Amino acid sequence: MRDKLSDVILKIINNSNEPLETKEVVGLATQLSKDATRAKIFYRLTVLRAEGEIKGKFIGSGKGVWIWWRKNAFEG
């Protein structure tokens, strides 16, 4: 399911040198795509993670926080 918003998200994550929290991705994506909402962005992030395009991890307790990074960010 690739669309413009997914491409924007991939560009943001692939151009980052460090993992990003969901709110950081949301902040950058809403600047680049006028129809982006937090719900749409989080959905695209989880789909991209499921497809193996990016990596993500849930951290923290309670509501918690997700962090996202390039799929090959930590490879030697």
PDB file of N, CA, C and O in Angstrom:
ATOM      1  N   MET A   1       0.838  -1.178   0.000  1.00  0.00           N
ATOM      2  CA  MET A   1       0.000   0.000   0.000  1.00  0.00           C
ATOM      3  C   MET A   1       0.883   1.240   0.000  1.00  0.00           C
ATOM      4  O   MET A   1       1.029   1.890   1.035  1.00  0.00           O
ATOM      5  N   ARG A   2       1.453   1.568  -1.103  1.00  0.00           N
ATOM      6  CA  ARG A   2       2.313   2.735  -1.205  1.00  0.00           C
ATOM      7  C   ARG A   2       1.501   3.892  -1.765  1.00  0.00           C
ATOM      8  O   ARG A   2       0.820   3.756  -2.781  1.00  0.00           O
ATOM      9  N   ASP A   3       1.583   5.018  -1.099  1.00  0.00           N
ATOM     10  CA  ASP A   3       0.952   6.241  -1.558  1.00  0.00           C
ATOM     11  C   ASP A   3       1.878   7.401  -1.237  1.00  0.00           C
ATOM     12  O   ASP A   3       2.988   7.195  -0.746  1.00  0.00           O
ATOM     13  N   LYS A   4       1.431   8.613  -1.510  1.00  0.00           N
ATOM     14  CA  LYS A   4       2.273   9.791  -1.303  1.00  0.00           C
ATOM     15  C   LYS A   4       2.693   9.926   0.162  1.00  0.00           C
ATOM     16  O   LYS A   4       3.851  10.226   0.452  1.00  0.00           O
ATOM     17  N   LEU A   5       1.764   9.707   1.073  1.00  0.00           N
ATOM     18  CA  LEU A   5       2.075   9.844   2.488  1.00  0.00           C
ATOM     19  C   LEU A   5       3.107   8.802   2.930  1.00  0.00           C
ATOM     20  O   LEU A   5       4.013   9.119   3.701  1.00  0.00           O
ATOM     21  N   SER A   6       2.978   7.583   2.457  1.00  0.00           N
ATOM     22  CA  SER A   6       3.965   6.541   2.770  1.00  0.00           C
ATOM     23  C   SER A   6       5.344   6.929   2.251  1.00  0.00           C
ATOM     24  O   SER A   6       6.351   6.708   2.924  1.00  0.00           O
ATOM     25  N   ASP A   7       5.389   7.507   1.054  1.00  0.00           N
ATOM     26  CA  ASP A   7       6.668   7.943   0.492  1.00  0.00           C
ATOM     27  C   ASP A   7       7.278   9.070   1.317  1.00  0.00           C
ATOM     28  O   ASP A   7       8.491   9.099   1.520  1.00  0.00           O
ATOM     29  N   VAL A   8       6.452   9.993   1.791  1.00  0.00           N
ATOM     30  CA  VAL A   8       6.929  11.086   2.648  1.00  0.00           C
ATOM     31  C   VAL A   8       7.514  10.516   3.940  1.00  0.00           C
ATOM     32  O   VAL A   8       8.592  10.925   4.371  1.00  0.00           O
ATOM     33  N   ILE A   9       6.812   9.584   4.545  1.00  0.00           N
ATOM     34  CA  ILE A   9       7.275   8.967   5.795  1.00  0.00           C
ATOM     35  C   ILE A   9       8.591   8.226   5.575  1.00  0.00           C
ATOM     36  O   ILE A   9       9.514   8.355   6.380  1.00  0.00           O
ATOM     37  N   LEU A  10       8.688   7.458   4.500  1.00  0.00           N
ATOM     38  CA  LEU A  10       9.929   6.744   4.195  1.00  0.00           C
ATOM     39  C   LEU A  10      11.086   7.713   3.996  1.00  0.00           C
ATOM     40  O   LEU A  10      12.200   7.458   4.454  1.00  0.00           O
ATOM     41  N   LYS A  11      10.827   8.815   3.317  1.00  0.00           N
ATOM     42  CA  LYS A  11      11.867   9.818   3.092  1.00  0.00           C
ATOM     43  C   LYS A  11      12.350  10.392   4.423  1.00  0.00           C
ATOM     44  O   LYS A  11      13.553  10.543   4.637  1.00  0.00           O
ATOM     45  N   ILE A  12      11.422  10.708   5.307  1.00  0.00           N
ATOM     46  CA  ILE A  12      11.774  11.259   6.623  1.00  0.00           C
ATOM     47  C   ILE A  12      12.637  10.278   7.404  1.00  0.00           C
ATOM     48  O   ILE A  12      13.684  10.653   7.932  1.00  0.00           O
ATOM     49  N   ILE A  13      12.209   9.041   7.478  1.00  0.00           N
ATOM     50  CA  ILE A  13      12.923   8.041   8.274  1.00  0.00           C
ATOM     51  C   ILE A  13      14.265   7.681   7.645  1.00  0.00           C
ATOM     52  O   ILE A  13      15.262   7.549   8.356  1.00  0.00           O
ATOM     53  N   ASN A  14      14.305   7.523   6.334  1.00  0.00           N
ATOM     54  CA  ASN A  14      15.556   7.148   5.668  1.00  0.00           C
ATOM     55  C   ASN A  14      16.584   8.270   5.689  1.00  0.00           C
ATOM     56  O   ASN A  14      17.781   7.999   5.593  1.00  0.00           O
ATOM     57  N   ASN A  15      16.154   9.520   5.812  1.00  0.00           N
ATOM     58  CA  ASN A  15      17.086  10.645   5.865  1.00  0.00           C
ATOM     59  C   ASN A  15      17.543  10.962   7.281  1.00  0.00           C
ATOM     60  O   ASN A  15      18.397  11.827   7.475  1.00  0.00           O
ATOM     61  N   SER A  16      16.991  10.281   8.261  1.00  0.00           N
ATOM     62  CA  SER A  16      17.366  10.525   9.655  1.00  0.00           C
ATOM     63  C   SER A  16      18.538   9.634  10.055  1.00  0.00           C
ATOM     64  O   SER A  16      18.615   8.471   9.659  1.00  0.00           O
ATOM     65  N   ASN A  17      19.435  10.192  10.836  1.00  0.00           N
ATOM     66  CA  ASN A  17      20.585   9.425  11.312  1.00  0.00           C
ATOM     67  C   ASN A  17      20.344   8.785  12.668  1.00  0.00           C
ATOM     68  O   ASN A  17      21.232   8.132  13.216  1.00  0.00           O
ATOM     69  N   GLU A  18      19.156   8.968  13.208  1.00  0.00           N
ATOM     70  CA  GLU A  18      18.818   8.404  14.511  1.00  0.00           C
ATOM     71  C   GLU A  18      17.346   8.002  14.521  1.00  0.00           C
ATOM     72  O   GLU A  18      16.568   8.492  13.703  1.00  0.00           O
ATOM     73  N   PRO A  19      16.960   7.127  15.425  1.00  0.00           N
ATOM     74  CA  PRO A  19      15.550   6.747  15.527  1.00  0.00           C
ATOM     75  C   PRO A  19      14.679   7.965  15.864  1.00  0.00           C
ATOM     76  O   PRO A  19      15.111   8.883  16.561  1.00  0.00           O
ATOM     77  N   LEU A  20      13.460   7.950  15.357  1.00  0.00           N
ATOM     78  CA  LEU A  20      12.526   9.043  15.587  1.00  0.00           C
ATOM     79  C   LEU A  20      11.301   8.534  16.337  1.00  0.00           C
ATOM     80  O   LEU A  20      10.824   7.429  16.078  1.00  0.00           O
ATOM     81  N   GLU A  21      10.794   9.334  17.259  1.00  0.00           N
ATOM     82  CA  GLU A  21       9.533   9.018  17.916  1.00  0.00           C
ATOM     83  C   GLU A  21       8.398   9.326  16.958  1.00  0.00           C
ATOM     84  O   GLU A  21       8.565  10.085  16.002  1.00  0.00           O
ATOM     85  N   THR A  22       7.249   8.737  17.217  1.00  0.00           N
ATOM     86  CA  THR A  22       6.084   8.962  16.364  1.00  0.00           C
ATOM     87  C   THR A  22       5.765  10.444  16.261  1.00  0.00           C
ATOM     88  O   THR A  22       5.469  10.931  15.170  1.00  0.00           O
ATOM     89  N   LYS A  23       5.816  11.172  17.368  1.00  0.00           N
ATOM     90  CA  LYS A  23       5.452  12.596  17.316  1.00  0.00           C
ATOM     91  C   LYS A  23       6.430  13.399  16.468  1.00  0.00           C
ATOM     92  O   LYS A  23       6.042  14.409  15.881  1.00  0.00           O
ATOM     93  N   GLU A  24       7.696  12.972  16.391  1.00  0.00           N
ATOM     94  CA  GLU A  24       8.651  13.646  15.520  1.00  0.00           C
ATOM     95  C   GLU A  24       8.318  13.392  14.056  1.00  0.00           C
ATOM     96  O   GLU A  24       8.386  14.302  13.229  1.00  0.00           O
ATOM     97  N   VAL A  25       7.958  12.154  13.741  1.00  0.00           N
ATOM     98  CA  VAL A  25       7.560  11.816  12.370  1.00  0.00           C
ATOM     99  C   VAL A  25       6.300  12.583  11.993  1.00  0.00           C
ATOM    100  O   VAL A  25       6.198  13.110  10.885  1.00  0.00           O
ATOM    101  N   VAL A  26       5.344  12.646  12.910  1.00  0.00           N
ATOM    102  CA  VAL A  26       4.094  13.380  12.659  1.00  0.00           C
ATOM    103  C   VAL A  26       4.391  14.850  12.379  1.00  0.00           C
ATOM    104  O   VAL A  26       3.858  15.425  11.431  1.00  0.00           O
ATOM    105  N   GLY A  27       5.239  15.453  13.204  1.00  0.00           N
ATOM    106  CA  GLY A  27       5.570  16.863  13.020  1.00  0.00           C
ATOM    107  C   GLY A  27       6.181  17.149  11.665  1.00  0.00           C
ATOM    108  O   GLY A  27       5.811  18.124  11.010  1.00  0.00           O
ATOM    109  N   LEU A  28       7.113  16.311  11.235  1.00  0.00           N
ATOM    110  CA  LEU A  28       7.762  16.508   9.940  1.00  0.00           C
ATOM    111  C   LEU A  28       6.823  16.183   8.782  1.00  0.00           C
ATOM    112  O   LEU A  28       6.811  16.892   7.776  1.00  0.00           O
ATOM    113  N   ALA A  29       6.046  15.132   8.917  1.00  0.00           N
ATOM    114  CA  ALA A  29       5.151  14.714   7.822  1.00  0.00           C
ATOM    115  C   ALA A  29       4.031  15.717   7.590  1.00  0.00           C
ATOM    116  O   ALA A  29       3.631  15.943   6.448  1.00  0.00           O
ATOM    117  N   THR A  30       3.523  16.316   8.649  1.00  0.00           N
ATOM    118  CA  THR A  30       2.440  17.295   8.474  1.00  0.00           C
ATOM    119  C   THR A  30       2.951  18.566   7.795  1.00  0.00           C
ATOM    120  O   THR A  30       2.168  19.296   7.187  1.00  0.00           O
ATOM    121  N   GLN A  31       4.236  18.836   7.891  1.00  0.00           N
ATOM    122  CA  GLN A  31       4.818  19.970   7.173  1.00  0.00           C
ATOM    123  C   GLN A  31       4.925  19.673   5.681  1.00  0.00           C
ATOM    124  O   GLN A  31       4.820  20.583   4.858  1.00  0.00           O
ATOM    125  N   LEU A  32       5.129  18.421   5.334  1.00  0.00           N
ATOM    126  CA  LEU A  32       5.350  18.037   3.944  1.00  0.00           C
ATOM    127  C   LEU A  32       4.090  17.572   3.222  1.00  0.00           C
ATOM    128  O   LEU A  32       4.044  17.585   1.992  1.00  0.00           O
ATOM    129  N   SER A  33       3.079  17.166   3.963  1.00  0.00           N
ATOM    130  CA  SER A  33       1.853  16.656   3.360  1.00  0.00           C
ATOM    131  C   SER A  33       0.657  17.251   4.084  1.00  0.00           C
ATOM    132  O   SER A  33       0.449  16.991   5.269  1.00  0.00           O
ATOM    133  N   LYS A  34      -0.126  18.047   3.373  1.00  0.00           N
ATOM    134  CA  LYS A  34      -1.217  18.780   4.022  1.00  0.00           C
ATOM    135  C   LYS A  34      -2.362  17.886   4.499  1.00  0.00           C
ATOM    136  O   LYS A  34      -3.105  18.282   5.397  1.00  0.00           O
ATOM    137  N   ASP A  35      -2.522  16.708   3.930  1.00  0.00           N
ATOM    138  CA  ASP A  35      -3.624  15.822   4.327  1.00  0.00           C
ATOM    139  C   ASP A  35      -3.215  14.799   5.389  1.00  0.00           C
ATOM    140  O   ASP A  35      -3.972  13.877   5.690  1.00  0.00           O
ATOM    141  N   ALA A  36      -2.018  14.964   5.955  1.00  0.00           N
ATOM    142  CA  ALA A  36      -1.517  14.013   6.955  1.00  0.00           C
ATOM    143  C   ALA A  36      -2.117  14.301   8.331  1.00  0.00           C
ATOM    144  O   ALA A  36      -2.135  15.443   8.790  1.00  0.00           O
ATOM    145  N   THR A  37      -2.606  13.248   8.974  1.00  0.00           N
ATOM    146  CA  THR A  37      -3.068  13.338  10.352  1.00  0.00           C
ATOM    147  C   THR A  37      -2.289  12.316  11.163  1.00  0.00           C
ATOM    148  O   THR A  37      -1.664  11.419  10.598  1.00  0.00           O
ATOM    149  N   ARG A  38      -2.322  12.447  12.495  1.00  0.00           N
ATOM    150  CA  ARG A  38      -1.580  11.517  13.336  1.00  0.00           C
ATOM    151  C   ARG A  38      -2.060  10.080  13.113  1.00  0.00           C
ATOM    152  O   ARG A  38      -1.250   9.154  13.064  1.00  0.00           O
ATOM    153  N   ALA A  39      -3.352   9.900  12.982  1.00  0.00           N
ATOM    154  CA  ALA A  39      -3.904   8.555  12.785  1.00  0.00           C
ATOM    155  C   ALA A  39      -3.430   7.952  11.458  1.00  0.00           C
ATOM    156  O   ALA A  39      -3.041   6.785  11.411  1.00  0.00           O
ATOM    157  N   LYS A  40      -3.463   8.743  10.382  1.00  0.00           N
ATOM    158  CA  LYS A  40      -3.008   8.253   9.083  1.00  0.00           C
ATOM    159  C   LYS A  40      -1.518   7.912   9.110  1.00  0.00           C
ATOM    160  O   LYS A  40      -1.090   6.891   8.573  1.00  0.00           O
ATOM    161  N   ILE A  41      -0.746   8.783   9.741  1.00  0.00           N
ATOM    162  CA  ILE A  41       0.696   8.574   9.799  1.00  0.00           C
ATOM    163  C   ILE A  41       1.025   7.325  10.604  1.00  0.00           C
ATOM    164  O   ILE A  41       1.850   6.517  10.180  1.00  0.00           O
ATOM    165  N   PHE A  42       0.389   7.158  11.763  1.00  0.00           N
ATOM    166  CA  PHE A  42       0.659   5.972  12.575  1.00  0.00           C
ATOM    167  C   PHE A  42       0.252   4.702  11.836  1.00  0.00           C
ATOM    168  O   PHE A  42       0.953   3.694  11.911  1.00  0.00           O
ATOM    169  N   TYR A  43      -0.870   4.739  11.126  1.00  0.00           N
ATOM    170  CA  TYR A  43      -1.300   3.579  10.334  1.00  0.00           C
ATOM    171  C   TYR A  43      -0.257   3.249   9.267  1.00  0.00           C
ATOM    172  O   TYR A  43       0.119   2.088   9.103  1.00  0.00           O
ATOM    173  N   ARG A  44       0.212   4.274   8.536  1.00  0.00           N
ATOM    174  CA  ARG A  44       1.219   4.036   7.495  1.00  0.00           C
ATOM    175  C   ARG A  44       2.515   3.505   8.108  1.00  0.00           C
ATOM    176  O   ARG A  44       3.153   2.624   7.532  1.00  0.00           O
ATOM    177  N   LEU A  45       2.909   4.032   9.269  1.00  0.00           N
ATOM    178  CA  LEU A  45       4.120   3.541   9.933  1.00  0.00           C
ATOM    179  C   LEU A  45       3.997   2.062  10.262  1.00  0.00           C
ATOM    180  O   LEU A  45       4.936   1.299  10.035  1.00  0.00           O
ATOM    181  N   THR A  46       2.857   1.647  10.790  1.00  0.00           N
ATOM    182  CA  THR A  46       2.693   0.234  11.146  1.00  0.00           C
ATOM    183  C   THR A  46       2.643  -0.652   9.898  1.00  0.00           C
ATOM    184  O   THR A  46       3.141  -1.778   9.922  1.00  0.00           O
ATOM    185  N   VAL A  47       2.052  -0.159   8.817  1.00  0.00           N
ATOM    186  CA  VAL A  47       2.032  -0.931   7.569  1.00  0.00           C
ATOM    187  C   VAL A  47       3.445  -1.046   6.996  1.00  0.00           C
ATOM    188  O   VAL A  47       3.859  -2.124   6.570  1.00  0.00           O
ATOM    189  N   LEU A  48       4.179   0.057   6.987  1.00  0.00           N
ATOM    190  CA  LEU A  48       5.553   0.026   6.485  1.00  0.00           C
ATOM    191  C   LEU A  48       6.419  -0.915   7.322  1.00  0.00           C
ATOM    192  O   LEU A  48       7.284  -1.608   6.786  1.00  0.00           O
ATOM    193  N   ARG A  49       6.188  -0.937   8.624  1.00  0.00           N
ATOM    194  CA  ARG A  49       6.919  -1.859   9.502  1.00  0.00           C
ATOM    195  C   ARG A  49       6.561  -3.307   9.171  1.00  0.00           C
ATOM    196  O   ARG A  49       7.441  -4.164   9.093  1.00  0.00           O
ATOM    197  N   ALA A  50       5.289  -3.575   8.980  1.00  0.00           N
ATOM    198  CA  ALA A  50       4.837  -4.932   8.658  1.00  0.00           C
ATOM    199  C   ALA A  50       5.394  -5.404   7.313  1.00  0.00           C
ATOM    200  O   ALA A  50       5.669  -6.591   7.136  1.00  0.00           O
ATOM    201  N   GLU A  51       5.559  -4.480   6.373  1.00  0.00           N
ATOM    202  CA  GLU A  51       6.093  -4.822   5.056  1.00  0.00           C
ATOM    203  C   GLU A  51       7.615  -4.924   5.056  1.00  0.00           C
ATOM    204  O   GLU A  51       8.207  -5.310   4.048  1.00  0.00           O
ATOM    205  N   GLY A  52       8.256  -4.581   6.175  1.00  0.00           N
ATOM    206  CA  GLY A  52       9.705  -4.669   6.271  1.00  0.00           C
ATOM    207  C   GLY A  52      10.451  -3.477   5.703  1.00  0.00           C
ATOM    208  O   GLY A  52      11.669  -3.534   5.531  1.00  0.00           O
ATOM    209  N   GLU A  53       9.734  -2.390   5.409  1.00  0.00           N
ATOM    210  CA  GLU A  53      10.373  -1.196   4.858  1.00  0.00           C
ATOM    211  C   GLU A  53      11.130  -0.403   5.916  1.00  0.00           C
ATOM    212  O   GLU A  53      12.147   0.221   5.614  1.00  0.00           O
ATOM    213  N   ILE A  54      10.639  -0.424   7.159  1.00  0.00           N
ATOM    214  CA  ILE A  54      11.265   0.271   8.284  1.00  0.00           C
ATOM    215  C   ILE A  54      11.208  -0.635   9.499  1.00  0.00           C
ATOM    216  O   ILE A  54      10.550  -1.676   9.485  1.00  0.00           O
ATOM    217  N   LYS A  55      11.898  -0.232  10.539  1.00  0.00           N
ATOM    218  CA  LYS A  55      11.848  -0.945  11.812  1.00  0.00           C
ATOM    219  C   LYS A  55      11.171  -0.047  12.839  1.00  0.00           C
ATOM    220  O   LYS A  55      11.241   1.178  12.739  1.00  0.00           O
ATOM    221  N   GLY A  56      10.519  -0.650  13.820  1.00  0.00           N
ATOM    222  CA  GLY A  56       9.873   0.105  14.874  1.00  0.00           C
ATOM    223  C   GLY A  56       9.809  -0.702  16.143  1.00  0.00           C
ATOM    224  O   GLY A  56       9.824  -1.932  16.119  1.00  0.00           O
ATOM    225  N   LYS A  57       9.736   0.010  17.262  1.00  0.00           N
ATOM    226  CA  LYS A  57       9.673  -0.668  18.549  1.00  0.00           C
ATOM    227  C   LYS A  57       8.844   0.153  19.516  1.00  0.00           C
ATOM    228  O   LYS A  57       8.952   1.378  19.566  1.00  0.00           O
ATOM    229  N   PHE A  58       8.012  -0.540  20.286  1.00  0.00           N
ATOM    230  CA  PHE A  58       7.212   0.068  21.337  1.00  0.00           C
ATOM    231  C   PHE A  58       8.057   0.141  22.593  1.00  0.00           C
ATOM    232  O   PHE A  58       8.603  -0.872  23.029  1.00  0.00           O
ATOM    233  N   ILE A  59       8.175   1.323  23.184  1.00  0.00           N
ATOM    234  CA  ILE A  59       8.945   1.481  24.411  1.00  0.00           C
ATOM    235  C   ILE A  59       8.082   2.187  25.448  1.00  0.00           C
ATOM    236  O   ILE A  59       7.156   2.921  25.102  1.00  0.00           O
ATOM    237  N   GLY A  60       8.383   1.965  26.685  1.00  0.00           N
ATOM    238  CA  GLY A  60       7.643   2.618  27.757  1.00  0.00           C
ATOM    239  C   GLY A  60       6.448   1.807  28.191  1.00  0.00           C
ATOM    240  O   GLY A  60       6.070   0.828  27.548  1.00  0.00           O
ATOM    241  N   SER A  61       5.864   2.227  29.287  1.00  0.00           N
ATOM    242  CA  SER A  61       4.684   1.536  29.807  1.00  0.00           C
ATOM    243  C   SER A  61       3.457   2.418  29.627  1.00  0.00           C
ATOM    244  O   SER A  61       3.558   3.580  29.234  1.00  0.00           O
ATOM    245  N   GLY A  62       2.312   1.848  29.918  1.00  0.00           N
ATOM    246  CA  GLY A  62       1.072   2.607  29.757  1.00  0.00           C
ATOM    247  C   GLY A  62       0.809   2.888  28.300  1.00  0.00           C
ATOM    248  O   GLY A  62       0.833   1.975  27.475  1.00  0.00           O
ATOM    249  N   LYS A  63       0.554   4.150  27.970  1.00  0.00           N
ATOM    250  CA  LYS A  63       0.311   4.526  26.582  1.00  0.00           C
ATOM    251  C   LYS A  63       1.559   4.311  25.740  1.00  0.00           C
ATOM    252  O   LYS A  63       1.473   3.934  24.571  1.00  0.00           O
ATOM    253  N   GLY A  64       2.725   4.553  26.343  1.00  0.00           N
ATOM    254  CA  GLY A  64       3.989   4.237  25.685  1.00  0.00           C
ATOM    255  C   GLY A  64       4.300   5.097  24.482  1.00  0.00           C
ATOM    256  O   GLY A  64       3.538   5.986  24.102  1.00  0.00           O
ATOM    257  N   VAL A  65       5.436   4.807  23.901  1.00  0.00           N
ATOM    258  CA  VAL A  65       5.952   5.552  22.762  1.00  0.00           C
ATOM    259  C   VAL A  65       6.510   4.556  21.755  1.00  0.00           C
ATOM    260  O   VAL A  65       7.107   3.551  22.138  1.00  0.00           O
ATOM    261  N   TRP A  66       6.321   4.827  20.497  1.00  0.00           N
ATOM    262  CA  TRP A  66       6.945   4.037  19.437  1.00  0.00           C
ATOM    263  C   TRP A  66       8.130   4.824  18.900  1.00  0.00           C
ATOM    264  O   TRP A  66       8.067   6.046  18.774  1.00  0.00           O
ATOM    265  N   ILE A  67       9.218   4.114  18.583  1.00  0.00           N
ATOM    266  CA  ILE A  67      10.334   4.718  17.869  1.00  0.00           C
ATOM    267  C   ILE A  67      10.484   3.985  16.538  1.00  0.00           C
ATOM    268  O   ILE A  67      10.166   2.801  16.430  1.00  0.00           O
ATOM    269  N   TRP A  68      10.972   4.704  15.530  1.00  0.00           N
ATOM    270  CA  TRP A  68      11.060   4.187  14.163  1.00  0.00           C
ATOM    271  C   TRP A  68      12.437   4.493  13.602  1.00  0.00           C
ATOM    272  O   TRP A  68      13.001   5.549  13.886  1.00  0.00           O
ATOM    273  N   TRP A  69      12.994   3.564  12.794  1.00  0.00           N
ATOM    274  CA  TRP A  69      14.290   3.783  12.176  1.00  0.00           C
ATOM    275  C   TRP A  69      14.389   3.022  10.867  1.00  0.00           C
ATOM    276  O   TRP A  69      13.557   2.168  10.559  1.00  0.00           O
ATOM    277  N   ARG A  70      15.443   3.355  10.088  1.00  0.00           N
ATOM    278  CA  ARG A  70      15.695   2.664   8.806  1.00  0.00           C
ATOM    279  C   ARG A  70      15.907   1.183   9.059  1.00  0.00           C
ATOM    280  O   ARG A  70      16.407   0.786  10.111  1.00  0.00           O
ATOM    281  N   LYS A  71      15.526   0.378   8.093  1.00  0.00           N
ATOM    282  CA  LYS A  71      15.645  -1.077   8.291  1.00  0.00           C
ATOM    283  C   LYS A  71      17.094  -1.531   8.383  1.00  0.00           C
ATOM    284  O   LYS A  71      17.349  -2.591   8.956  1.00  0.00           O
ATOM    285  N   ASN A  72      18.043  -0.796   7.858  1.00  0.00           N
ATOM    286  CA  ASN A  72      19.450  -1.203   7.915  1.00  0.00           C
ATOM    287  C   ASN A  72      20.289  -0.222   8.732  1.00  0.00           C
ATOM    288  O   ASN A  72      21.498  -0.128   8.523  1.00  0.00           O
ATOM    289  N   ALA A  73      19.680   0.493   9.638  1.00  0.00           N
ATOM    290  CA  ALA A  73      20.373   1.546  10.377  1.00  0.00           C
ATOM    291  C   ALA A  73      21.499   1.045  11.265  1.00  0.00           C
ATOM    292  O   ALA A  73      22.484   1.756  11.459  1.00  0.00           O
ATOM    293  N   PHE A  74      21.380  -0.149  11.804  1.00  0.00           N
ATOM    294  CA  PHE A  74      22.362  -0.634  12.766  1.00  0.00           C
ATOM    295  C   PHE A  74      23.200  -1.794  12.245  1.00  0.00           C
ATOM    296  O   PHE A  74      23.854  -2.493  13.018  1.00  0.00           O
ATOM    297  N   GLU A  75      23.177  -1.992  10.956  1.00  0.00           N
ATOM    298  CA  GLU A  75      23.989  -3.059  10.368  1.00  0.00           C
ATOM    299  C   GLU A  75      25.408  -2.552  10.159  1.00  0.00           C
ATOM    300  O   GLU A  75      25.619  -1.385   9.828  1.00  0.00           O
ATOM    301  N   GLY A  76      26.360  -3.424  10.351  1.00  0.00           N
ATOM    302  CA  GLY A  76      27.784  -3.088  10.259  1.00  0.00           C
ATOM    303  C   GLY A  76      28.196  -2.578   8.962  1.00  0.00           C
ATOM    304  O   GLY A  76      29.370  -2.263   8.768  1.00  0.00           O
TER     305      GLY A  76
END
